[in-house]
Amino acid sequence: MLYKIHLCLFFVFSLIGYSQTKETYKILSSVDSLGVEFAHIVLNDEILTYTDQNGEFQLDSSIVVDSLKISHLSYFSRIIMHTELQEKGIFYLSERLWSLDEVIVNVKQEEKPKEILPERSSIDVLFNRDDISFPYSYEFAVFVPNYEKEKLLINKIILKSKRRESNGDDKYIPFRVNLMTIDSVTNLPDVKIFEEDLTVGKLENQHLLLIDLKGYEEVFMPKNGICVVVSLYSEEYYLKNGFTERPAFGVVQINNKSQFREYRKHVSADKKSWREAGYSKSREQCFNFGVEVVRID
């Protein structure tokens, strides 16, 4: 009888151990075979995990996978089928290359890139405001004006946070970013520039995040300005992966003469549901988002 009990316990623990088996995979650059850090591993439009500093990630063997999408800002996305996961453990991503046609678009040689960020009020300069966390189910858009009304090429998206010391154990927090046009009649965010949101993220105490758009189709600044849009993955994803804190970003009290505005909407709502935040209308605060541009001929 005791033998049977031991045999049953062995069988049960064997099943538990098997169900918790994790397979390790590696994502490398096709250029130099170095590990691709912070590549997002996506299943059914939900991020499962991301690669570490060596380009490695793990999957629980109990997860049913038909295909995975590997996404990274600096590389072309790749779909990995179930059969590929079974056959090999190393996959390569092709790097996005600068594709601007210099014959058609000539950047003025004397022009240096210029940052367009919210103009801070004189009072705000005296304070180092705390970052503001994002609600799970909302998108936020910061309108960036084109003051010069000239043809500008957008090189980078800029997301600033409170300046503070980084810790060695800072956790990388993934989220989504895009750009949107602004409707000239309603003054509301209108159409997304990128068909798919850019998969990005930042360390918890990271002060400055520069999202380089080289390798993507060139984005020109509309004469009436553009919106920087940030949104989160699902609440379930963050909680399941041990994120007790949501991504947080810096805010500034904007100058009364500033044309920057901040909008928000529920992710499931249509584009007409965008609303300017009350604190934006009263010039109390605005997320410290902007763009880096260069003037072109």
N, C-alpha and C positions, 0 to 999 in steps of 0.2 A: 504494500500500500504506500509506504513511504517512498519507494522507488518511483511509483507512478506520479506522486505529487511532485517530486523533484523533476521528473521528465516533463510534466505539464508546465512547471515554472520555467524550465529551460526553454521550452517551445514559445511561451509567451514573451519572455525577455528577448528571445531571438527575433520575434516579429517586431517588437518595439525597436530594437537596434536596427533592424533592416529598414523600418519605416522612417528612421531618422538619418539614414545614410545621405551624405551630401557629396555630389560630384563637383569637382573643381575644373573650371575652364579658364582659358586665357585669351585676351584680346590684344593683338599686337598691331603696330603700324606697318603697312606694307612697304614703307620707305626705308626704315632702319631696323625693323623687327623689335623695337622697344615697346614695353607695355603701355597701353593707352589707359591713363588714369581717368576715373570718373565717367566712363562710358555708361550710359543708362541701358539696363536690360529690361525690355518691355514685353509684356504678355497681355494680349487682348486689350491694348490701349492703357494698361495700368503698369506702372514701373514695379518690377519685382525687387531689383537690387541694383548696385552699380559696382564697377571695378575698383580695386584698390590701387595703391601706388605701383604695383607690379603688373597691373592689367588683368588681375585674376578676379573671378567671382565664383560663387558656389550656388548650386541649385539642389534643393531637396529632391531626392529620387522619387518621392511620392507625388510630385507635381506633374500633372498631365500636360504635356507640351506638344502642340502641333507645329508651332513655329514661334521663334523669338525674334524681336526686332532689336538690333543693337544701334543705339543712337548717340552721337556725340557732336558737339558744335563744330569741331575742327575737321571732322571726317564725314564721308558720305555714309548714310545709314545702310545697314545690311540686314537682310532677313536670313535667319538660320533655321533650317527645317529640322524636324525631329530625327530624321535619319542621319543628318550631319552630326547632331549632338551625340548620337550613339557611336558614330564611326571615328570621330576625332575630338580633341580637346582644345586645339589652338585654332583661332580664326583671325583673319587679317582685315583691317579697315583701310580704305584708300583715302588719302588726305585730300581735303579741299584745297585747290590752288587758286591763286589770284587770277581772275579771268577778265579783268577790265580791259576793254579794247582801247588801247592808247591812241589809236588812229582816229577813232570817233570822239573819244572823250579825253581832252588834254587837261591835266591838272596844272594850274599855274605854278611854275617852278619856285617863285618867290613866296608862295603862300604856305604857311604852316597850318597843320590841323588846329581847329578851334573848338573848344568845348562850349556847349550851350546848356547851362544848368540854371535852376531857379535862382533869381536874384534875391538874396537874403536881406531882410530888413536890418536896420542899424541895431535894433534891440536883439535880434536873433544872433548876431555876431558874438555877443557876450556870453552865449550859452552853448553848451554841448548837449543837445537834447537827446533823450533816450530814443532808441529805435521803437518803431511801431510794428506789432505782429499783424500778419495777414489773417483775416477770417478764411476758413477752409473753402467756403462755397461762393466766393466772390472774385471777380476780376477787377483790377485797378488800372486805370489809364491816366498817365500824366501828359498833358498837352504841351508840346515844345514848339514855341513860335519860330517862324523864319523871319527874324527882324530885318534882315537885309533884302529880302524878296529876290534873292539871286539864286542861280543854279548851284546847289550845294550837293556834294556827294556825302552820304552818311558812312563813315568808316566804322564807328563803334557805337554801341549802346552803353550808357554809363549808369550804374546803380551804386549809390553811395550809402554808407551806414555810419554809425557813430564810431569815432576813432577810439580804439581801446587795444589793450594788449591781447595778443593771441596766445592761446594755451596749446600745449603739445598734443592734447587729446581733443581738440576741437572736432566736432562732427560735421561732415559734409551734408548739406541739406539741399536736395534737388527741387526744382520748380520749373515753371515755363515762362518764356518771354516771347513777345512779338512786337511788331509795329503796326499802327493803324492810321489810315487817313482820317481827316476830320471833315465832317459835312459842313460846307460853307453856309448853308441855310440854317440848320438846326444847331450848329456848333457842338455836335456830339460825335464821338468816335464812330467811324463808318465801316471801312473795309480793311481786313487784315492784309498786310503786305506779304507775309509768308503763309503759304497754304497750310503748313504744319507749324505749330508753335516750336520755337527753338528749345531744345532740352539743355538746361543749364543748372547751375547750383552754386552755392558758396559755403565756405566754412563759417561756423557760428559767429566768430569774432572778426570776420574779414571786413575790413573797412571799405575797400574799393573793388568793385567787380566791373571789368571792362570786357564787353562781349564783342569780339572782333568779327566783322561781317565779311572779311575777305574770303573769297571762294564761293560766296553766294551771289546770286544775280544782283548787280549793283542797284542800290536804293538811293534815289534822289529825293532831296527834301522838297516837298510841295511848297508852293509859294505861301499857302495859308497855314503851313506848319504840319506837324505829325505827332502821333501819340506813342509813347512807350507803354506797353501793356505787360503786366505781370499777373500770373495766376498760379494756383497750387495744384498738386495732384489731389486725389481723394483723401478725405479724413481717415478712411480705413487704412490706406497705405502708410500714412505717417504714424498712426498709433500702433499698427502691426509691426513696424520696424523700429519701435522704441524711441521715436521722436517725441519727447515730452514738450519741446518748444517748437512752435511754428517759425518759418522764416520771418525775419524782422528786418526792416529797412529804416534808414535815416529820414527824418523830416526836417524841414526848415520853415520858419515864418517868412513868407514871401513879401517882398516890397510891394507897396500899394500900386506902383506903376507897372509891375510885372504882368505879362500876359500869360504866364503859366497857369494852368488849371488842372484840377484833379477830379476824375470821374470814377464811378463804381457801378457795377451791376452784378446780379446773380448769374452764375455760370450757365444756368439752364434757361435764362431769359433771352429774348431776341434783342437785336442791336438797338431798338428804339427804347429799351429799358435803361440805357445809360443815363445816369443823373450826376450832375456836378455836386460834389460834397459841400455841405453847408459851411464847413470851416475853410473851404477853398474860396467860396463866394465872399466870405468876410475877411479873406487874406490872413487867416490865423495860421494855417500851415499847409504844406504840400510835400508829398514824397520827393526826396532828393534824387530824381531821375532826370537824365538828359541824354544828349548824343554828342559825338565828336564828328565834325564835318570838315570838308575842305572845299574851297571855291574852285570851280572848273570853268573852262571856256565854253 
